[in-house]
Amino acid sequence: MVDLRFVTYCGLYCGLCTERGRIPRQAAALRELMRKEGYETWG
């Protein structure tokens, strides 16, 4: 069963990644940047 908490905004599943802690932080930063630039409904 896939734990949806580990699916990032980019669509990668962090449960399979050794960089598990890094990708969600980067995805959250990307989402915030997109929101600030007016693209919150894109991506």
N, C-alpha and C positions, 0 to 999 in steps of 0.2 A: 504494500500500500504506500502511495506517495504522500508524504506529509506536506501539504500545501503551504505551510509556513516557510518552507525552504525553496519555493519557486520565486525567483526574482522578477523584477519588472522587465528584464531583458528576455525572460523565458527560460533561462538556464535553471537546472535543478541543483541547488547547492549541496544536497545530500550526497551527490556523487563526486563532489569536488574537494580536493585537499585544501583549497583556499577558502573554505566555507565562511570564515569570519570576514574576509575581505570583500567578497562580491556583494553581499547584502548592503554593506556600508556604501560602496561605490554606487550601487543601484539607487539607494535612497538619496545620495547626493545628486545623481543625475536627475531623478524625479523632481527634486527641489529646484534645481537649475532650470529644468523645463517649465515648471510652474512659474518661476520668476520671469521667464522670457515669454510667457503667454501660450505655452504648448501643453498645458496640463491634460488635455483630452487626447493628445497624440502619444504615440509610442506604445 
